[in-house]
Amino acid sequence: MEVSRLTALFFCLLVTPAFAGSATWNLNPTSGDWNTAANWTPATVPSGLNDIATFAVSNTTSVSPSDRVQVRGISFVAGASAFTITIIAQRSFTFIGGGITNDSGVIQNFVTEVVPSEVGSVAFTGNATAGNMVTFTNNSTVNGHDGGDGNI
């Protein structure tokens, strides 16, 4: 009887789905939602401390996380489309360690969205860097002053 329990446990572990991991944004994703596994290959959502999200050519270039995201980094490969990644209000996007690598040859855009009293945020921690040819637009306001934008 003990062998059958171990066998059952073993098979349960084998069929446990992966919920996070490094992946590449699809050519034809089902939506622009970062947090939809079907939009990535393999079908997993990059949202872990060691995960790298890779972007190449895609027919959907407006991407927005529907939940908080933290990744080691994002890589825009040579020839990648120009993407706009919008972090909606009450969401955060954190780079831990790696940051952004842009080898695409085009400017990549990150935008934080704002609604009254709620903003989206982008953070870089550890050794994370913003990379080259990346634009950040901060749509928040502080004491009535525009948050502005910046090119790096």
Sequence and secondary structure as in RCSB ss.txt:
>XXXX:A:sequence
MEVSRLTALFFCLLVTPAFAGSATWNLNPTSGDWNTAANWTPATVPSGLNDIATFAVSNTTSVSPSDRVQVRGIS
FVAGASAFTITIIAQRSFTFIGGGITNDSGVIQNFVTEVVPSEVGSVAFTGNATAGNMVTFTNNSTVNGHDGGDG
NI
>XXXX:A:secstr
 HHHHHHHHHHHHHT    B  EEE SS SSSBTT GGGEESSSB  STT EEEE S S  EEB SS EEEEEEE
E TT    EEEE TT EEEEEEEEEEE SSS EEEEE EETTEE EEEEETT B  SSEEEEE  EETTEE  EE
E 
